[in-house]
Amino acid sequence: MDYREAGVDVAAGRDFVDRIRDSCQSTYRPEVLGGLGGFGGCFEIPPGYKHPVLVSGTDGVGTKLKLATQLNHHQTVGIDLVAMCVNDVLTCGAEPLFFLDYLATGKLNPEQLAQVVEGIAGGCKQAGCALIGGETAEMPGFYPVGEYDLAGFCVGIVEKSQILNSSQVKLGDVAIGLASSGVHSNGFSLVRKIVSDRQLSWSECPPEFAGQSLGEVCLTPTQIYVKPVLTALKSELDIHGMAHITGGGLPENLPRCLGKDQSIQIYPNSWPNLPIFEWIAQTGKVNETAMWETFNMGIGYVVIVPSEQAQTTIKWFESCQISAYQIGEVISGSGDLVIS
């Protein structure tokens, strides 16, 4: 017997690395040292920092991968993977520098997984970070053939004096919500259960989806907010805090950027509800509390600014083709979110 008979194809692994080499190298920044294939990725600290602080983040895509596999659509989940990490790192004001991925599968399919990595590279380009390495694990018997799992790891950098750490947030500041592109990468266990229990098809096209199928709408990749937000931080806008709205929705994530004895009041009718969330609530008979605690509800990222800068901030992000809304304000409280 040999390794291939045990289910691990080393030659296919080498072919896979060759296929993704150009995609990875297309993301390189000047600080990348060396090329793909070493035991570690080397990255030089960019010049100009007086007291640089490295910021790290890691995440995955979750059961959205089940839908990608079912529909044989693998080009966008890599963008989701990058977005979930870089948007987190961004919240303290850090610029994402480099990214690594971990990809595990039961049987290596170079064509399928090359599409995944091309999506990761595309997400890195959107975020301005370099894909400097990763790991591919072929694990026969652990994952069903055709399925895979993804995890990502990102490192960013910020000047210590410019870190956003909740101490800058003041009572009376307002929350500016940046529109999400849809479900992003959270809540898919519930979405999949609704589709399964109602015996629906991912290919059907509800009229409110404007010609798109349910599967297409749900596979829309997570919005990456890095470049417009970094530019905003370097502008005249006075950003006091930021939050990435992921699992747990606004109630769990938005209070994480608040200071002591602060809460945030949200005005739920201050931005348009996306058709996908209306569909989920109605089709699955999901109550309002569960919707808020599971999904981003159309807001993928939030910046906290002084009230006098609210309209300036909204117009600024709209000039970057990102819809923005004044969705609430910081009030006295104990760290919770009030929806009214």
SERO-4910 file (N, C-alpha, C, O; in steps of 0.05 Angstrom, whole numbers):
BEGIN
 pado doro    nc1    nc2    nc3   cac1   cac2   cac3    cc1    cc2    cc3    oc1    oc2    oc3
  Met    A     17    -24      0      0      0      0     17     25      0     40     24      9
  Asp    A      6     47    -10     20     73     -8      0     94      0    -24     89      5
  Tyr    A     10    119      2     -7    140     13    -31    145     -5    -53    152      5
  Arg    A    -27    142    -31    -50    147    -50    -72    127    -45    -95    134    -47
  Glu    A    -65    102    -41    -85     81    -35   -100     87     -9   -123     79     -6
  Ala    A    -87    102      9   -100    109     34   -118    133     31   -132    141     49
  Gly    A   -117    145      7   -135    167      1   -122    195     -1   -136    215     -5
  Val    A    -96    196      1    -82    222      0    -65    222    -26    -47    206    -29
  Asp    A    -71    241    -43    -57    243    -69    -37    266    -68    -44    289    -71
  Val    A    -12    260    -63      9    280    -60     13    295    -87     18    319    -87
  Ala    A     11    280   -109     15    293   -135     -7    314   -140     -1    335   -151
  Ala    A    -31    307   -133    -53    326   -136    -48    351   -119    -55    373   -127
  Gly    A    -36    347    -96    -29    369    -78     -9    388    -91    -12    413    -90
  Arg    A     11    376   -104     31    393   -118     18    408   -141     24    431   -146
  Asp    A      0    394   -156    -14    407   -178    -31    430   -168    -32    451   -181
  Phe    A    -43    427   -145    -60    448   -134    -43    472   -127    -51    495   -133
  Val    A    -20    468   -114     -3    491   -108      6    506   -133      6    531   -133
  Asp    A     12    491   -154     20    504   -179     -2    521   -190      2    542   -202
  Arg    A    -27    511   -187    -50    525   -199    -56    551   -185    -66    570   -197
  Ile    A    -50    552   -159    -58    576   -143    -35    595   -140    -38    617   -129
  Arg    A    -11    588   -150     13    605   -146      8    634   -157     14    653   -143
  Asp    A     -2    636   -181     -5    662   -193    -26    679   -178    -23    703   -175
  Ser    A    -48    665   -169    -68    680   -154    -57    691   -128    -62    714   -121
  Cys    A    -40    676   -114    -28    685    -89     -9    708    -95    -10    729    -81
  Gln    A      8    705   -114     28    725   -120     16    751   -130     29    772   -128
  Ser    A     -7    750   -141    -20    774   -151    -29    792   -128    -36    815   -133
  Thr    A    -29    782   -103    -37    798    -80    -14    811    -66    -17    826    -47
  Tyr    A     11    804    -74     34    812    -59     37    843    -57     32    857    -76
  Arg    A     45    852    -34     53    879    -28     83    881    -28     97    860    -27
  Pro    A     95    905    -29    124    908    -29    137    896     -4    161    889     -5
  Glu    A    122    893     18    134    883     43    137    853     44    150    842     62
  Val    A    126    838     24    128    809     24    156    801     16    168    811     -3
  Leu    A    168    783     32    195    773     28    193    744     19    181    728     33
  Gly    A    206    737     -3    205    710    -12    180    704    -28    164    722    -34
  Gly    A    175    679    -34    152    671    -50    136    649    -37    141    642    -13
  Leu    A    118    638    -52    100    617    -42    115    590    -40    131    584    -57
  Gly    A    111    575    -19    122    548    -17    141    544      6    149    521     11
  Gly    A    148    565     21    166    561     44    151    551     68    126    547     67
  Phe    A    165    547     89    153    537    114    138    559    129    121    554    146
  Gly    A    145    584    122    132    607    135    132    630    116    150    633     99
  Gly    A    112    647    118    111    671    102    124    694    116    119    699    139
  Cys    A    141    709    102    156    731    114    145    758    104    140    761     80
  Phe    A    142    776    123    130    802    116    144    823    133    146    821    157
  Glu    A    154    844    119    169    865    132    149    887    142    130    893    128
  Ile    A    155    897    166    138    919    177    141    943    158    163    952    152
  Pro    A    118    955    150    119    978    132    134   1001    146    132   1004    170
  Pro    A    147   1019    131    160   1041    143    141   1063    152    118   1063    144
  Gly    A    150   1081    169    135   1104    177    121   1103    204    110   1122    213
  Tyr    A    121   1079    216    108   1076    242    128   1083    265    151   1075    264
  Lys    A    118   1098    285    134   1104    308    132   1082    330    152   1074    342
  His    A    107   1073    334    103   1052    354     82   1033    342     58   1033    350
  Pro    A     90   1015    323     70    998    310     60    976    328     75    964    344
  Val    A     34    971    326     21    949    341      9    930    320     -5    939    302
  Leu    A     15    904    323      4    884    305    -23    875    317    -26    870    341
  Val    A    -43    872    299    -70    863    307    -77    839    291    -74    838    267
  Ser    A    -86    817    305    -91    792    291   -121    785    293   -134    793    312
  Gly    A   -130    769    274   -158    760    274   -160    734    259   -145    729    240
  Thr    A   -178    717    267   -182    691    253   -212    685    253   -227    692    271
  Asp    A   -221    671    232   -249    664    229   -252    643    207   -233    635    195
  Gly    A   -277    635    202   -283    617    181   -308    626    166   -316    649    168
  Val    A   -319    608    150   -343    615    134   -368    601    144   -390    610    138
  Gly    A   -365    580    160   -388    566    171   -403    550    151   -392    541    131
  Thr    A   -428    545    157   -444    526    140   -453    538    114   -467    525     98
  Lys    A   -445    563    108   -448    574     81   -434    556     61   -441    555     37
  Leu    A   -412    543     70   -397    524     53   -415    501     43   -411    491     21
  Lys    A   -434    493     59   -452    472     51   -468    480     27   -472    464      8
  Leu    A   -477    505     27   -492    515      4   -474    517    -21   -483    511    -43
  Ala    A   -450    527    -17   -431    529    -40   -426    502    -52   -425    499    -77
  Thr    A   -423    481    -36   -418    454    -46   -443    444    -60   -441    432    -81
  Gln    A   -466    448    -48   -491    438    -59   -497    450    -87   -507    437   -105
  Leu    A   -490    476    -90   -495    490   -115   -471    490   -134   -471    500   -156
  Asn    A   -449    477   -124   -424    476   -140   -415    504   -149   -408    509   -172
  His    A   -416    522   -129   -407    550   -134   -386    557   -113   -393    562    -90
  His    A   -361    557   -121   -339    560   -102   -323    586   -105   -303    590    -92
  Gln    A   -332    604   -123   -316    627   -131   -317    649   -110   -300    667   -110
  Thr    A   -337    650    -92   -341    673    -75   -337    667    -45   -334    686    -30
  Val    A   -337    642    -37   -334    636     -8   -306    645      2   -303    650     26
  Gly    A   -286    646    -16   -260    656     -8   -261    685      0   -247    694     18
  Ile    A   -278    700    -14   -282    728     -7   -294    730     21   -286    747     37
  Asp    A   -314    713     26   -326    712     53   -305    708     74   -304    721     95
  Leu    A   -287    689     69   -266    682     89   -249    706     96   -244    712    119
  Val    A   -240    720     75   -223    743     79   -239    765     94   -229    777    113
  Ala    A   -263    770     85   -280    791     97   -284    787    127   -282    806    142
  Met    A   -289    763    135   -295    758    163   -271    764    181   -274    771    204
  Cys    A   -247    762    170   -223    768    185   -215    797    183   -210    810    204
  Val    A   -213    807    159   -203    835    156   -222    856    167   -213    876    178
  Asn    A   -248    851    165   -267    870    177   -265    871    207   -268    892    219
  Asp    A   -258    848    220   -254    847    249   -229    864    256   -230    880    274
  Val    A   -207    858    242   -182    872    248   -185    902    244   -173    918    259
  Leu    A   -201    910    225   -205    938    218   -218    954    241   -213    978    243
  Thr    A   -234    941    258   -250    956    278   -233    972    298   -243    991    310
  Cys    A   -208    964    302   -191    980    320   -174   1001    305   -157   1014    317
  Gly    A   -179   1003    279   -164   1022    262   -141   1010    248   -125   1025    236
  Ala    A   -138    984    249   -114    971    237   -117    966    207   -139    960    197
  Glu    A    -95    969    192    -94    963    164    -86    933    161    -64    926    170
  Pro    A   -102    916    148    -94    888    144    -69    887    126    -68    900    105
  Leu    A    -49    871    135    -24    869    120    -22    843    105    -17    843     81
  Phe    A    -27    821    118    -25    795    104    -45    775    115    -56    778    137
  Phe    A    -49    754    100    -70    735    105    -59    707     99    -44    703     81
  Leu    A    -68    687    115    -62    659    110    -88    644    112   -106    651    128
  Asp    A    -90    622     97   -115    606     97   -108    577    105    -86    568    100
  Tyr    A   -128    564    116   -127    535    121   -150    522    107   -173    529    112
  Leu    A   -145    503     89   -165    490     73   -163    460     78   -142    448     72
  Ala    A   -185    448     87   -185    420     93   -207    406     77   -229    417     74
  Thr    A   -201    383     66   -220    368     49   -216    338     52   -195    329     60
  Gly    A   -237    323     44   -234    294     45   -219    283     21   -204    264     24
  Lys    A   -224    295     -2   -210    287    -27   -203    312    -43   -221    327    -50
  Leu    A   -178    316    -48   -169    340    -61   -178    341    -90   -173    324   -106
  Asn    A   -193    363    -96   -202    368   -123   -189    395   -131   -199    416   -124
  Pro    A   -167    393   -146   -152    418   -152   -169    439   -166   -166    463   -160
  Glu    A   -187    432   -184   -203    451   -198   -222    466   -179   -224    490   -179
  Gln    A   -235    450   -162   -254    462   -143   -240    481   -124   -249    503   -119
  Leu    A   -218    471   -112   -205    487    -91   -189    510   -102   -184    530    -88
  Ala    A   -181    508   -127   -168    531   -140   -187    554   -142   -180    577   -139
  Gln    A   -213    548   -148   -233    569   -148   -236    582   -121   -240    606   -119
  Val    A   -235    566   -100   -237    577    -73   -214    596    -68   -218    618    -58
  Val    A   -189    587    -74   -166    604    -69   -166    629    -86   -157    650    -78
  Glu    A   -176    627   -111   -179    651   -128   -197    671   -114   -193    695   -116
  Gly    A   -218    661   -101   -236    679    -86   -221    691    -62   -225    715    -56
  Ile    A   -205    676    -48   -189    686    -26   -170    708    -36   -168    729    -24
  Ala    A   -157    703    -59   -139    723    -70   -155    749    -78   -146    771    -73
  Gly    A   -179    745    -89   -196    768    -96   -203    784    -71   -203    809    -72
  Gly    A   -210    770    -49   -216    784    -25   -192    799    -14   -195    822     -3
  Cys    A   -169    787    -16   -144    800     -6   -139    826    -23   -130    846    -12
  Lys    A   -144    825    -49   -140    849    -65   -160    871    -57   -152    894    -55
  Gln    A   -185    863    -51   -204    883    -42   -195    896    -16   -200    920    -11
  Ala    A   -182    880      2   -174    890     28   -146    902     27   -138    915     47
  Gly    A   -131    899      5   -104    909      3    -84    894     19    -62    905     25
  Cys    A    -89    869     26    -70    853     41    -59    830     23    -71    823      3
  Ala    A    -37    819     31    -23    799     15    -30    771     26    -31    766     50
  Leu    A    -36    753      7    -39    724     14    -12    711     12     -2    705     -9
  Ile    A      1    708     35     29    700     35     33    670     42     56    661     43
  Gly    A     12    655     46     15    627     52    -11    614     60    -32    627     61
  Gly    A     -9    589     67    -32    574     76    -26    545     79     -3    536     77
  Glu    A    -46    529     84    -43    500     88    -67    486     76    -90    495     80
  Thr    A    -62    465     61    -83    449     49    -80    421     61    -59    408     58
  Ala    A   -101    411     73   -101    385     86   -121    366     72   -144    372     70
  Glu    A   -111    344     62   -128    323     51   -132    302     72   -113    288     80
  Met    A   -157    299     81   -163    282    104   -185    262     97   -208    266    104
  Pro    A   -178    240     83   -198    220     75   -212    208     99   -199    201    119
  Gly    A   -238    206     97   -254    194    118   -263    215    139   -280    209    156
  Phe    A   -252    239    138   -259    259    158   -280    277    146   -299    285    161
  Tyr    A   -278    285    121   -298    301    107   -309    284     84   -295    269     72
  Pro    A   -335    287     79   -347    274     55   -333    283     30   -325    306     28
  Val    A   -331    266     10   -319    273    -15   -335    297    -28   -359    296    -29
  Gly    A   -320    316    -37   -332    340    -49   -336    363    -30   -341    386    -38
  Glu    A   -334    358     -3   -337    379     16   -310    388     27   -291    373     26
  Tyr    A   -310    412     38   -285    423     49   -292    443     71   -315    452     74
  Asp    A   -272    451     86   -275    471    107   -253    492    103   -232    486     93
  Leu    A   -259    517    112   -241    539    109   -237    553    135   -256    556    151
  Ala    A   -213    562    140   -207    580    162   -186    600    153   -170    593    135
  Gly    A   -187    623    164   -168    644    155   -156    658    179   -167    658    201
  Phe    A   -133    671    174   -118    685    195   -106    710    182    -93    709    162
  Cys    A   -111    733    195   -102    759    185    -86    774    206    -92    772    229
  Val    A    -66    788    197    -50    806    214    -51    834    202    -46    838    179
  Gly    A    -57    853    219    -58    881    211    -39    898    229    -27    887    247
  Ile    A    -38    924    223    -20    941    237    -33    968    242    -49    978    225
  Val    A    -27    980    265    -38   1007    272    -18   1021    290     -5   1008    306
  Glu    A    -17   1047    287     -1   1063    306    -14   1062    333    -38   1066    336
  Lys    A      2   1057    354     -9   1053    381    -26   1077    389    -47   1073    402
  Ser    A    -17   1101    383    -32   1125    391    -59   1128    377    -75   1144    385
  Gln    A    -63   1112    355    -87   1115    339   -107   1091    342   -126   1089    327
  Ile    A   -101   1073    361   -119   1050    365   -146   1059    376   -147   1075    395
  Leu    A   -167   1049    364   -194   1054    374   -200   1032    394   -201   1008    387
  Asn    A   -205   1040    419   -209   1019    440   -232   1025    458   -233   1015    481
  Ser    A   -252   1040    449   -277   1047    463   -274   1071    481   -294   1083    488
  Ser    A   -249   1079    488   -246   1102    506   -253   1128    492   -257   1149    504
  Gln    A   -253   1127    465   -258   1152    450   -288   1157    447   -296   1180    440
  Val    A   -305   1137    451   -334   1139    447   -346   1157    469   -340   1153    492
  Lys    A   -364   1176    461   -376   1194    480   -406   1193    478   -417   1186    458
  Leu    A   -419   1200    500   -448   1202    501   -457   1223    480   -445   1244    478
  Gly    A   -477   1216    465   -487   1234    444   -475   1228    417   -485   1238    397
  Asp    A   -454   1212    416   -444   1203    389   -466   1188    375   -484   1177    387
  Val    A   -464   1187    348   -484   1173    333   -472   1149    318   -448   1149    312
  Ala    A   -488   1130    313   -480   1106    299   -488   1108    269   -511   1112    263
  Ile    A   -468   1106    252   -473   1106    223   -469   1077    213   -448   1066    214
  Gly    A   -491   1066    203   -491   1039    194   -484   1038    164   -495   1052    148
  Leu    A   -465   1020    157   -458   1016    129   -472    991    120   -472    970    133
  Ala    A   -484    992     96   -502    971     87   -487    945     83   -464    945     74
  Ser    A   -500    923     89   -489    897     83   -497    889     55   -515    902     43
  Ser    A   -485    868     44   -492    858     18   -512    835     20   -518    823      0
  Gly    A   -521    829     44   -540    807     48   -534    792     74   -528    805     94
  Val    A   -537    766     73   -534    750     97   -505    749    106   -499    741    129
  His    A   -486    756     89   -458    754     95   -450    725    101   -455    707     85
  Ser    A   -439    719    125   -431    692    131   -441    682    157   -428    664    170
  Asn    A   -463    692    167   -474    684    192   -504    677    190   -518    690    174
  Gly    A   -512    657    204   -541    650    205   -548    629    185   -572    623    181
  Phe    A   -529    616    171   -536    597    150   -547    571    160   -561    557    145
  Ser    A   -541    564    185   -554    540    195   -584    543    197   -599    524    191
  Leu    A   -593    567    204   -622    573    205   -633    575    176   -655    564    171
  Val    A   -619    589    158   -629    591    131   -632    564    118   -652    559    105
  Arg    A   -612    547    122   -613    520    110   -636    503    122   -648    488    108
  Lys    A   -640    507    147   -662    492    160   -689    501    149   -707    484    145
  Ile    A   -693    527    145   -718    537    133   -722    524    106   -744    514    100
  Val    A   -702    525     89   -704    514     62   -710    484     63   -726    474     48
  Ser    A   -697    469     81   -701    441     84   -729    434     95   -743    417     84
  Asp    A   -736    447    116   -762    441    129   -786    449    111   -807    435    112
  Arg    A   -782    470     95   -804    478     77   -803    464     50   -819    469     32
  Gln    A   -783    446     47   -779    431     22   -777    449     -2   -790    445    -22
  Leu    A   -761    470      1   -757    490    -20   -732    483    -36   -716    466    -29
  Ser    A   -729    497    -59   -706    493    -76   -690    519    -76   -701    541    -76
  Trp    A   -663    516    -76   -646    539    -78   -648    553   -105   -639    576   -108
  Ser    A   -659    540   -125   -660    551   -152   -685    568   -156   -687    581   -177
  Glu    A   -705    567   -137   -729    582   -142   -723    612   -139   -705    620   -124
  Cys    A   -739    628   -152   -735    657   -153   -759    672   -142   -777    678   -157
  Pro    A   -759    677   -116   -781    693   -105   -783    720   -118   -762    731   -125
  Pro    A   -807    730   -123   -809    755   -138   -794    779   -126   -786    797   -141
  Glu    A   -791    779    -99   -777    802    -87   -747    802    -92   -733    821    -85
  Phe    A   -736    780   -104   -707    778   -109   -699    789   -136   -676    785   -144
  Ala    A   -717    801   -150   -711    815   -176   -697    797   -196   -677    805   -208
  Gly    A   -707    772   -199   -695    755   -219   -673    737   -210   -665    718   -224
  Gln    A   -663    741   -186   -642    724   -175   -655    700   -161   -677    702   -150
  Ser    A   -640    678   -161   -650    654   -146   -643    657   -116   -626    674   -109
  Leu    A   -656    641   -100   -650    641    -71   -621    635    -66   -608    647    -49
  Gly    A   -611    615    -81   -583    608    -77   -564    630    -85   -544    635    -71
  Glu    A   -569    644   -107   -552    666   -115   -552    688    -94   -531    700    -88
  Val    A   -575    695    -84   -577    716    -64   -561    709    -39   -547    725    -27
  Cys    A   -564    684    -30   -551    675     -5   -521    672     -9   -506    674     11
  Leu    A   -511    667    -33   -483    664    -37   -469    691    -43   -445    691    -48
  Thr    A   -484    713    -43   -471    739    -47   -450    742    -25   -456    738     -2
  Pro    A   -425    749    -33   -403    749    -13   -405    772      7   -418    792      1
  Thr    A   -393    768     29   -392    788     50   -378    813     41   -357    812     28
  Gln    A   -390    836     47   -378    862     39   -351    866     54   -350    861     79
  Ile    A   -331    875     40   -305    882     53   -304    913     54   -306    927     34
  Tyr    A   -301    923     79   -303    952     84   -276    965     87   -274    989     94
  Val    A   -254    951     83   -228    960     91   -219    986     78   -213   1005     92
  Lys    A   -218    987     52   -207   1010     38   -222   1036     44   -209   1056     50
  Pro    A   -249   1036     41   -263   1061     48   -260   1070     77   -258   1094     82
  Val    A   -260   1051     95   -257   1058    124   -229   1068    130   -227   1088    144
  Leu    A   -209   1055    119   -181   1065    124   -178   1093    113   -165   1110    125
  Thr    A   -189   1098     90   -188   1125     78   -202   1145     95   -193   1167     99
  Ala    A   -226   1136    106   -241   1154    124   -225   1161    149   -226   1183    159
  Leu    A   -210   1141    160   -194   1146    184   -172   1166    179   -164   1180    198
  Lys    A   -163   1168    154   -142   1187    148   -153   1214    138   -138   1232    132
  Ser    A   -179   1216    137   -192   1241    128   -198   1258    152   -188   1254    174
  Glu    A   -215   1279    148   -222   1297    169   -245   1286    186   -253   1298    206
  Leu    A   -255   1262    180   -276   1250    196   -264   1242    223   -242   1232    224
  Asp    A   -279   1246    244   -271   1239    271   -285   1214    281   -305   1215    294
  Ile    A   -274   1191    273   -286   1165    280   -278   1157    308   -254   1155    314
  His    A   -297   1152    326   -292   1145    354   -292   1115    359   -280   1106    378
  Gly    A   -306   1100    343   -308   1071    347   -320   1058    323   -332   1070    306
  Met    A   -316   1031    322   -326   1016    299   -333    988    308   -322    977    327
  Ala    A   -352    976    294   -361    948    299   -367    934    274   -379    945    255
  His    A   -359    909    272   -365    891    250   -389    874    259   -387    861    279
  Ile    A   -410    874    243   -435    861    251   -435    832    240   -441    828    216
  Thr    A   -429    813    257   -427    785    249   -447    768    265   -469    777    271
  Gly    A   -439    745    274   -456    728    290   -465    741    315   -449    752    330
  Gly    A   -491    740    320   -502    755    343   -515    781    335   -528    794    351
  Gly    A   -510    789    310   -523    813    299   -515    839    314   -495    840    328
  Leu    A   -531    859    310   -526    885    323   -527    883    353   -510    896    366
  Pro    A   -545    868    366   -547    867    395   -521    857    408   -514    867    430
  Glu    A   -507    839    396   -483    828    408   -458    843    400   -440    846    416
  Asn    A   -456    853    375   -431    864    365   -428    894    369   -406    903    375
  Leu    A   -450    909    367   -447    938    368   -439    947    396   -422    965    398
  Pro    A   -449    936    418   -441    945    445   -411    939    450   -400    951    469
  Arg    A   -398    923    434   -370    916    439   -351    940    435   -329    940    444
  Cys    A   -361    961    421   -344    984    416   -350   1007    435   -340   1029    432
  Leu    A   -367   1002    455   -375   1023    474   -357   1025    498   -343   1006    505
  Gly    A   -358   1048    511   -343   1052    536   -359   1045    560   -382   1035    558
  Lys    A   -348   1050    584   -361   1043    609   -386   1061    612   -386   1084    606
  Asp    A   -407   1048    623   -433   1062    629   -446   1073    604   -459   1094    605
  Gln    A   -441   1060    581   -454   1069    556   -471   1046    545   -464   1023    548
  Ser    A   -492   1054    532   -508   1036    516   -513   1049    489   -504   1072    484
  Ile    A   -527   1035    471   -532   1048    446   -561   1043    438   -571   1020    440
  Gln    A   -575   1064    430   -603   1062    422   -604   1061    392   -592   1077    378
  Ile    A   -618   1041    382   -620   1036    353   -649   1042    344   -668   1035    357
  Tyr    A   -651   1056    321   -676   1062    309   -680   1043    285   -670   1048    263
  Pro    A   -696   1021    288   -697   1000    268   -709   1008    242   -704    994    222
  Asn    A   -724   1029    240   -736   1037    215   -720   1059    201   -730   1072    182
  Ser    A   -695   1062    209   -678   1084    197   -662   1074    173   -647   1090    162
  Trp    A   -665   1049    165   -652   1039    141   -670   1018    128   -687   1006    141
  Pro    A   -667   1014    102   -685    996     88   -679    967     95   -655    959     97
  Asn    A   -699    951     98   -696    922    103   -691    908     76   -705    913     57
  Leu    A   -671    891     76   -665    876     51   -686    854     46   -696    842     65
  Pro    A   -693    849     21   -713    828     15   -706    801     27   -724    786     35
  Ile    A   -680    794     28   -673    767     38   -682    764     68   -689    742     76
  Phe    A   -680    785     84   -687    783    112   -718    782    115   -728    768    133
  Glu    A   -732    796     98   -761    794     99   -770    766     91   -788    755    103
  Trp    A   -756    755     71   -762    727     62   -757    707     85   -773    690     89
  Ile    A   -734    710     98   -727    691    120   -748    693    142   -758    672    152
  Ala    A   -755    717    150   -774    721    172   -802    709    165   -814    696    182
  Gln    A   -811    714    141   -838    705    133   -839    676    127   -857    662    137
  Thr    A   -819    666    112   -819    638    104   -814    619    127   -826    598    130
  Gly    A   -795    627    145   -788    611    168   -804    617    192   -800    604    213
  Lys    A   -822    637    191   -837    646    215   -817    651    238   -822    642    260
  Val    A   -796    666    232   -776    672    252   -784    698    266   -789    718    253
  Asn    A   -785    698    293   -794    721    307   -773    744    306   -750    739    299
  Glu    A   -782    768    312   -765    791    309   -740    790    326   -718    797    317
  Thr    A   -742    780    351   -719    778    368   -698    759    356   -674    765    356
  Ala    A   -707    736    346   -688    717    334   -675    728    309   -652    723    304
  Met    A   -690    744    294   -678    756    270   -656    775    278   -634    774    266
  Trp    A   -660    793    297   -640    812    306   -616    798    318   -593    807    314
  Glu    A   -620    776    332   -598    762    345   -582    743    327   -562    732    335
  Thr    A   -592    738    303   -580    719    285   -567    733    261   -546    725    252
  Phe    A   -580    753    250   -572    765    224   -563    794    227   -569    807    247
  Asn    A   -549    804    207   -540    832    208   -563    851    201   -560    875    205
  Met    A   -585    842    190   -609    857    184   -603    881    165   -617    901    166
  Gly    A   -583    878    148   -577    898    128   -555    918    135   -548    935    119
  Ile    A   -544    915    159   -522    932    168   -498    914    174   -498    898    192
  Gly    A   -477    917    158   -454    900    161   -431    911    177   -414    897    187
  Tyr    A   -431    938    180   -409    951    194   -420    977    205   -437    990    193
  Val    A   -410    986    228   -419   1011    241   -395   1028    249   -376   1017    260
  Val    A   -397   1054    243   -377   1073    253   -391   1092    272   -413   1100    267
  Ile    A   -377   1099    294   -388   1117    314   -374   1144    310   -349   1146    311
  Val    A   -389   1165    307   -378   1192    302   -393   1213    318   -415   1207    328
  Pro    A   -382   1237    322   -396   1258    335   -422   1265    320   -422   1263    295
  Ser    A   -442   1274    334   -468   1279    321   -466   1300    299   -481   1298    279
  Glu    A   -449   1319    302   -447   1340    282   -434   1331    256   -434   1344    235
  Gln    A   -422   1307    257   -409   1296    233   -426   1274    219   -417   1261    201
  Ala    A   -450   1270    229   -467   1248    218   -471   1250    188   -465   1231    174
  Gln    A   -482   1273    179   -488   1275    150   -463   1275    133   -462   1264    111
  Thr    A   -441   1288    143   -416   1288    129   -406   1259    125   -396   1252    104
  Thr    A   -408   1243    146   -399   1215    145   -416   1199    126   -405   1183    110
  Ile    A   -442   1203    126   -460   1188    108   -453   1195     79   -450   1177     62
  Lys    A   -450   1221     73   -443   1229     46   -416   1218     37   -412   1211     14
  Trp    A   -397   1217     56   -370   1208     50   -371   1178     41   -360   1171     20
  Phe    A   -385   1161     56   -387   1133     48   -404   1129     23   -398   1111      7
  Glu    A   -424   1145     20   -440   1143     -5   -422   1150    -29   -427   1139    -51
  Ser    A   -403   1168    -26   -385   1174    -48   -367   1151    -54   -355   1149    -76
  Cys    A   -365   1132    -36   -349   1107    -40   -367   1084    -49   -359   1061    -48
  Gln    A   -392   1091    -57   -412   1071    -66   -420   1052    -44   -426   1028    -50
  Ile    A   -420   1061    -19   -430   1045      3   -454   1061     16   -450   1083     26
  Ser    A   -477   1049     15   -500   1062     28   -496   1064     58   -487   1045     71
  Ala    A   -502   1087     69   -498   1092     98   -522   1105    110   -536   1121     96
  Tyr    A   -527   1100    135   -551   1110    149   -545   1117    178   -528   1104    190
  Gln    A   -558   1138    188   -556   1143    217   -576   1125    231   -600   1129    229
  Ile    A   -565   1105    245   -583   1084    256   -587   1086    286   -603   1070    297
  Gly    A   -572   1103    300   -576   1105    329   -557   1124    342   -542   1139    328
  Glu    A   -557   1124    369   -539   1142    384   -531   1129    410   -544   1111    420
  Val    A   -508   1139    420   -497   1129    445   -511   1143    468   -513   1167    469
  Ile    A   -521   1127    488   -535   1137    511   -523   1125    536   -506   1108    535
  Ser    A   -531   1136    559   -523   1124    585   -535   1096    588   -558   1092    580
  Gly    A   -520   1078    600   -530   1051    603   -508   1032    613   -487   1040    622
  Ser    A   -514   1007    611   -497    986    621   -486    968    600   -481    944    605
  Gly    A   -482    978    575   -469    962    555   -488    946    538   -479    927    525
  Asp    A   -513    953    537   -532    938    521   -541    954    497   -533    977    493
  Leu    A   -557    942    480   -568    954    457   -598    956    460   -612    937    465
  Val    A   -609    981    456   -637    985    459   -649    990    432   -641   1008    417
  Ile    A   -668    974    424   -681    976    398   -709    989    402   -726    977    415
  Ser    A   -712   1013    391   -738   1027    394   -743   1046    371   -764   1059    371
***
